[in-house]
Every structure is written in structure tokens, then in C-alpha cells.
Amino acid sequence: MLDTRKKKILESLIKEYTKTAEPVGSLYLLKKYDFGISGATMRNELSLLEKQGYLYHPYTSSGRVPTDKGYRYFVESLMKKRNLSKNEQSLIQQELLKLRVKNTRLARTTAKLLAAFSKNLAISGLIEEEEYFQSGIRDFLSQPEFTKVDEVCKAVEMLDYLDENVDKLLSSLQSGETRTLIGRENPLAKTEGCSLVVSKIRFPQGHSGLLAIMGPKRMNYDKNISLIDYVSKILET
């Protein structure tokens, strides 16, 4: 269990790393946030968070980066629920309601919408037909995490075997459940650097569907969870 100060430091560090994709140092945090502590105290707190497994220290940098455990704690204990703006809700609703009776096209359109609003890779499809559509690969691969060729190759391989990988994922999901799978928990990616927000939905006609957003571990979890939940709600009614 983390005390209040450590929670605030971890939350602040994750927010900054989400924006920059650069390791976050103690001096930067002290300048930007009003913690009311000395530099020595901040360095000690970051060291303790690292020892407890919430952060790690890249050897090429003086700053720190969240671990899978750090992100998991953030999602479950620190992250505040975010609602989509009225404009975002209206745009999504209008597009989906136009096409909801055309299930195949609806799946393709849903993937495009989720990708456009999340700026991550989106996957949507009908489970019975085992046909899944993805959108947003350009935004996905443009992230700093995928500057290395081997990381790009792993991501592309994942897309080549999307159907098989989705089948593995579905076996662990319940209808109406939205799950966040971080780093190594994510069965779709061959790399540890990605997270997945996924939901198994049921259409009024009885068909089952899948909605998912995949991005780097520093993705905006609050927004992506809200997107999946909101789109699921529309499609299930």
C-alpha cells in the first residue's frame, strides 16, 4: 500500500511520461508540481517506488519510467473516470446509428471511429463470423516506442495473425466486460511495450462482437476505456 505522497508522485510521473515518452526525473517533477518537499526527499521517494516495483530506471537516463505494476496501480487505484465530451459522444453516436443494421460495415466503421478518437490501433469485428477489422496502424507505428525495426516487425506480425490472436483473447473474456491488459498481460502483441483495452459485446440481435484499442503502455487509459464503454453501450442497445 502506497502512502498519499507516493501515490501523488507516481500519478504525476505517469502523466508526464504519457505526454513525452521520456524518462521523468526528480527535478522535473519538483519544478512542475507542488509537492512541498526537498530534492533529496523526492529522490528518496522515487528510489522507494523503484524498489517496490512501480518504476524502473533506464540505464541511459537519470529519469524513471513506469513498470507494468506501476501502470496497473494507476489504472486500478489512481486514475479518475473520464467522460467523453458531448461533442465526441454526438459524433460517435451519429455515425454508429447510421450503420448499425449493416453489421459487417458497422464493424469496419467502428474500428475507424475508435482509431480516430484514440489515435491508437483499433480492432472491431463479429465473433461468429471470425472477421475482424483494424484501423489506425499508421498512428500506432508512429509512436516513439516503435522507432526500432524489430518492434515494428513484431507489431506487423501481430496484424498478420490477428484472427488467431483474437481467438486466444476471447477465451478469457465475458460478455459486457471491459478489461485493460498491460504489457505482458496483452496476448495480441509480441512486444511487452503495448497495452490493450478490450470489450466483448452482444448486439440486440444476439450476435457477439469485439471492440479493442491497442497502443503503447503510456496510452491514455482513461480516454480509451471511456471510448470502449461508450461505443459498447450504443451498440448493445
Summary of the structure (lengths in Angstrom):
residues: 237
radius of gyration: 19.0
end to end distance: 39.8
largest distance: 61.0
contacts: 751
relative contact order: 0.13
helix: 53%
strand: 17%
